Amino acid sequence: MPEMTTSSPVPRADGANSDRLRALLDRAAKGGDGQAWSDLWTELYHNGSLDVAHPLVLPTLADMADADKADMAASALHLAGALLVQADQRYETRNLRHQYAPEVTRLLGAANRWRQVTADRNDYCYLVAAALNLEGDIHWAENLIWGVVSEEYELECPDPDGCASLWVIIGERGFFSAAEDYALSDDIETFPLHPADPRALEGLGRRLYDLALADGHEEVARALTYAFGEATCPECEQRFSVVGQIVACSS
């Protein structure tokens, strides 16, 4: 998962900025050019050498998301959502969203259309994360959804003394917490997770669970009950909210 940056380097001069952006976006729009997408992530998101507020960026990504190519649309939606969340956090305003409100609306509509017709589990999860990022109400959507995709969360015990780092496993390996990465050893103590009762889910948990079921992704819906349920710290045996610690570790 890409990491947020906190600095804001000075973008290239306008002419070079436009030429570089146009060339990268044109290459990405032709399809099959993973390097173009990698460069867009690097220069728009990671180091800020290209200007995310440039009038080529969000309108072009919205055009890609509205096209009939699923892979290109998914790439455009993922990048656009991440750029908007980063701008919200970096500048502590929603100016970019307001400046490009029509494009954000188009992007969100495309994310929800693609979400409803995507059969692959992980592709579906990434589209859900993109939709949440485009809505902009939370900043930890990718961390929440990434754990569903990777089937694990690396978290901290909520004890004020921070008694342990721990792993919460959700998926084929089981549903449990452990004091170290279970993939590295079979001989470690584990504690079963306590999933939320779907009937008791509220807010975002209820919404995402219902969406996953409606979209035919029962496995994702089940994983979400664990993400919105409780785990046990292997050190102090304190039960805690998994999503609460996802939020805390995302702050």
C-alpha positions, 0 to 999 in steps of 0.5 A, a space after each residue: 500500500 502506498 504511504 502518505 507523504 507529509 512534505 509538499 515539494 514545489 512542482 515543476 514549471 507549468 510548461 514542463 508539468 503539463 507536458 510530463 503529465 500529458 505524456 504519462 496520462 496518454 501512455 496510461 490511457 492506451 493501456 498495458 503501460 504499468 510504468 506509466 501508472 508507476 510514474 504517475 503514483 511516484 510523481 503525483 503522490 509520493 514526491 509531489 513533483 507533478 501538481 495534483 491540482 493541474 487541470 489535466 489530472 482529475 478530469 483525465 482520471 475521470 475519463 479513464 474511469 468512465 471508459 469500458 476498460 476495467 483495469 484502466 478504470 480501477 487504476 484511475 479510481 485508485 489513484 484519484 481516491 488516494 490523491 484526494 485523501 492525501 490532499 485533504 490531509 496535507 493541506 487540512 482543507 477540502 479545496 481540491 475536492 471543491 475545485 473538481 467537484 464535478 469530476 469527483 462526482 463522476 469518479 465516485 459514480 464510476 467506482 460504484 458502477 464498477 464495484 457492482 459488476 466486479 467478480 474478483 474478490 480483491 478487485 472488489 475490495 480495492 474499488 470499495 476503498 476507492 469509493 470511500 476515498 472519493 467520498 472523503 468522510 474517512 482517511 483510513 479506508 485503505 488501511 481497513 480494506 487492505 487488511 481484508 485483502 491481505 487477510 491480516 492487520 498489524 496493530 498495537 495493543 490499545 493499552 496506554 503502555 503499548 504492551 505489544 504489537 500484534 497480528 490479527 489474522 482474517 482469512 484462510 489461515 483462520 481468525 485469531 490474534 497472535 503476538 507475532 506474524 503467524 506465517 513465520 512460525 506454527 508454534 505460537 499462541 493464538 487467541 480467537 477473534 470475536 466477530 461482530 453480529 451482523 444484526 448489531 453492526 451500525 454506521 460504516 460497518 453496517 453499510 459495507 457489510 450490506 454492500 458486500 452481500 448485495 454485490 455477491 461478495 459473501 466472503 468479504 462480508 464475513 471478513 468485515 464482521 471480524 474487522 468490526 469485531 474484537 480481538 484479544 491482546 496476546 500479552 495482556 489478554 485485553 479485548 479491543 475493537 479491531 477497527 478502533 485500532 485500525 483507526 488509531 494506527 492510521 492517525 
